[in-house]
C-alpha cells in the first residue's frame, strides 16, 4: 500500500489514535468471528488457517474467553 492510498492526517497523535482504534475494532471483530466459527463446529486448525496463524496462536488467544462464554470446543 502506498502513502497515496491513505488519507493525510496532519496531527501524528490523531493518526496514532486512529491506528489504535482500528486495532481495537479488528480485535473485537476477530473475537466475534472466532466465537461464531467455534459455535458452528469449526476446529482450531480451520480457524487458524482462515486467520493465517498457527493453531497454537489462535488457541492461546481465544480458548480461555470461549470457555468462559460457554462455547463447546473441539479437540481437533
VEXKE-19018 format. One line per field, with one value per residue (C-alpha): residue number from 1; residue in one letter; x, y, z. Coordinates in nm, 4 decimals, padded with zeros to 6 digits. Layout:
VEXKE-19018
resi: (NUM/...)
resn: (a/...)
u: (X/...)
v: (Y/...)
w: (Z/...)
This chain:
VEXKE-19018
resi: (1/2/3/4/5/6/7/8/9/10/11/12/13/14/15/16/17/18/19/20/21/22/23/24/25/26/27/28/29/30/31/32/33/34/35/36/37/38/39/40/41/42/43/44/45/46/47/48/49/50/51/52/53/54/55/56/57/58/59/60/61/62/63/64/65/66/67/68/69/70/71/72/73/74/75/76)
resn: (x/x/x/x/x/x/x/x/x/x/x/x/x/x/x/x/x/x/x/x/x/x/x/x/x/x/x/x/x/x/x/x/x/x/x/x/x/x/x/x/x/x/x/x/x/x/x/x/x/x/x/x/x/x/x/x/x/x/x/x/x/x/x/x/x/x/x/x/x/x/x/x/x/x/x/x)
u: (00.0000/00.1425/00.1085/-00.1259/-00.3892/-00.4054/-00.5623/-00.3137/-00.3517/-00.1770/-00.1509/00.0509/-00.1470/-00.4695/-00.3131/-00.1880/-00.5224/-00.6904/-00.4499/-00.5206/-00.8965/-00.8709/-00.6706/-00.9362/-01.2087/-01.0152/-00.9707/-01.3445/-01.4293/-01.1840/-01.3263/-01.6812/-01.5834/-01.3807/-01.6644/-01.9156/-01.6893/-01.6332/-02.0065/-02.0613/-01.8320/-01.5115/-01.1866/-00.8871/-00.6893/-00.9740/-00.9952/-00.6177/-00.5941/-00.8694/-00.6836/-00.3418/-00.1935/-00.0983/-00.3449/-00.1455/-00.1651/-00.5409/-00.5960/-00.3771/-00.5524/-00.9143/-00.9582/-00.9974/-01.2524/-01.4503/-01.4604/-01.5811/-01.8536/-01.9697/-01.8576/-01.8049/-01.4601/-01.3450/-01.0210/-00.9206)
v: (00.0000/00.3353/00.6547/00.7807/00.5252/00.6618/00.9999/01.2502/01.3306/01.6479/01.5540/01.2384/01.1979/01.1748/00.9244/00.7060/00.7264/00.6085/00.3142/00.2162/00.2397/00.0225/-00.2390/-00.2497/-00.2866/-00.5604/-00.7487/-00.7301/-00.8474/-01.1369/-01.2368/-01.2428/-01.4310/-01.6917/-01.7459/-01.7835/-02.0307/-02.2390/-02.2404/-02.3612/-02.6588/-02.5363/-02.6861/-02.4897/-02.5715/-02.4434/-02.1158/-02.0791/-02.1342/-01.8785/-01.6228/-01.7065/-01.8023/-02.1251/-02.3406/-02.2779/-01.8997/-01.8937/-02.1344/-01.9293/-01.6058/-01.7283/-02.0513/-01.9021/-01.6439/-01.9033/-02.1441/-01.8609/-01.7854/-02.1488/-02.2421/-02.6166/-02.6540/-02.9303/-03.1076/-03.1237)
w: (00.0000/-00.0971/00.1002/-00.1726/-00.0633/00.2917/00.3679/00.5086/00.8774/00.9861/01.3544/01.4339/01.7578/01.5541/01.3161/01.6001/01.7805/01.4601/01.4341/01.7960/01.7381/01.4268/01.6189/01.8921/01.6298/01.4485/01.7776/01.8520/01.5003/01.5325/01.8716/01.7325/01.4163/01.6052/01.8515/01.5682/01.3885/01.7013/01.7836/01.4255/01.4831/01.3261/01.4515/01.5775/01.2605/01.0412/01.2328/01.2332/00.8579/00.7928/01.0066/00.8634/01.2011/01.3758/01.5650/01.8796/01.8352/01.7856/02.0745/02.3084/02.2142/02.2267/02.4258/02.7726/02.6564/02.4611/02.7551/02.9806/02.7233/02.7384/02.3885/02.3417/02.1899/01.9597/02.0349/01.6661)
